[in-house]
């Protein structure tokens, strides 16, 4: 590991850092001020130069316009002169020479360099000046053709290349004042090449040093000497200064004739001495500033070092003494407030650190838990006495056991070096198990050392093992109980199927009152036994958490109708008044588990009818808006209501001592109640669990001899009426359910169950073929075709689930399979449906349940085939 002192090549004193900081701050500040001043000065100078150049450009354009205006005025006067007109009328062209010669002598501001007159596109007369500029008669005729408009100035170029002559030409007609006849066309021309007279006017008027006239990039006239590439350099430069000569400033002025653009450019050159002087003065001031800052830095260093260095020496002595000597030192104080505060703080901090280090050392030495400190390479730095004791045997340090421990923990030490933190690692030392926690000690961005602390968890591990064994035994016991209940359910439902089946068949066939009463007793006994069995199975499923709640929309009317149709006849048989008080709209639809609501109502009303000998049994329905007490804020956005159901009776009542335990399993109000009224004692327990699964609450009020009242509050969701996709059959004449005689394959190993099922099915005019197990059923299906298969579950050789899978996967048959099982568990139902069954009937077979199954068969399979 690299020491922090080695990573810094050179350390500076506070005095040097302070002086340098002051120097840098002052330098930056002054540089910013100078830069800001320079920017402002430059902007002002540039704006002034730009304004000056604009004024120069405007002045030059005005001078050019004035020069052209003078020529225009002069030419118009000449064309309107009567003498000139008479000369042309009388064809006295020679006298024109004298006229123009006199004009040149008398007019000192003659604008034009030459004149000529044409008639019918031929030269009639010229003043003889044109040949001096290289313009002969042919060039003049060509020139006359290039001027298209009267009374307007035209820029015209005669010739090509460097010998081209650049001209400004104006044409006016000479009209006879008497007859109005055009006697000729008077042309006046100004030669721009080397036109020093014009440039001198520009130079004097604009007060500049030089003036250059160009046509594009080609210079045609100049008041001074210019190089060949001077104009090109000026055109490529965006600055005011000349790119080839820093002594001059220039302005570029394009010349316009009557607002029309021309290729003529005028460059005006001005002396740049003032600007150069300003720059020189600025450089001198910058040099003076640099020297001043340097001298100020030296002075500041001297003053700071003299004042601060002595005060810092006391702080350095304090820090070095506490760092190296590890002993208490006292700070003598400082006259500088900040240094004094730092010194006192360091003094207190070092003393606190020594106290903490002493406390940590005591904690390390006297800790009962083993603590080992490792370096980053996995070697031991130190260990406390508790750690030494765990490797001690008979008064000697057992090195072999320690090396074994070190080899086990070293991979984790490597992980700690990579930034991890490990807790809860179990490593044994001799026969004792320790749980080790590993944490890195970071120093200067890296892992300096690793501290490990152990805890003896041998007793805890043994307790966990015992707990796991107990849990496994409990799970094994629960599974055995579940298997036992499933087996007993099947074994009890099988004969119970025969009892209830035969009693239902007999009930429809006997006519004598005494026999009918005996059959009723048989039916009621079977129903009671079935209720007890269902209660036991439901309680088992609730204990195992396998009770499923299925929400679906249903009509509230159907719930009331079911309650009324079942319990009104029962109350009438016992001369009890049955009252239904409903304040809920019977046409609404609820989204809830209708089956479990019916089960809750059945258990409460069955108890009410059973324990009431006279008086009445009542049930009240009420829908209120406080469903928010049962659900979260997100769920309140749905149409949630609270359905309050109150079941009351005038029965034997419940004592106040028993009210708290009435919902416990196998509990009834009195011990004699079970002997007198029967029952499993699980009904109210199941009700409480079902209400909780539906998200509701249940309360009870009761007085002995007066009666009981059970109040339920269950959250329900209001939904729209679902689309009916099934056909309802209301007839009870079973033979009329189907239009033809159906063939049914009955797969049942129990002869009694097969007899009952055959008897029920033959009431629907079905032809029943019986198979004793799954293998026999598969053989029959290979040679015969059936309309429906009624399949039992637990059979020898091949059970119902496996047989259904073979029918679907191997035989590829689509014949409807209706499972009929004595196992009422949801798991068995799902296994059948996953294997390919279309419907599941739970034994014992009841006539109404079988009727509903056959209605489902007709609607889903038979009607769709027609």
PyMOL commands that set and color helices and strands:
alter all, ss='L'
color gray80, all
select helices_A, chain A and resi 4-7+14-79+82-89+93-106+130-133+137-146+161-163+196-206+230-236+273-325+337-366+385-390+399-417+458-509+513-544+556-573+594-610+627-629+635-637+656-659+671-677+683-693+734-736+751-762+774-783+800-809+826-835+847-865
alter helices_A, ss='H'
color red, helices_A
select strands_A, chain A and resi 114-119+122-126+153-158+165-175+182-191+210-215+218-222+248-257+260-271+371-375+380-383+392-393+396-397+422-429+432-443+446-456+552-555+577-582+589-592+616-624+640-649+697-703+707-719+743-747+767-771+788-792+816-821+839-842
alter strands_A, ss='S'
color yellow, strands_A
deselect
rebuild
show_as cartoon
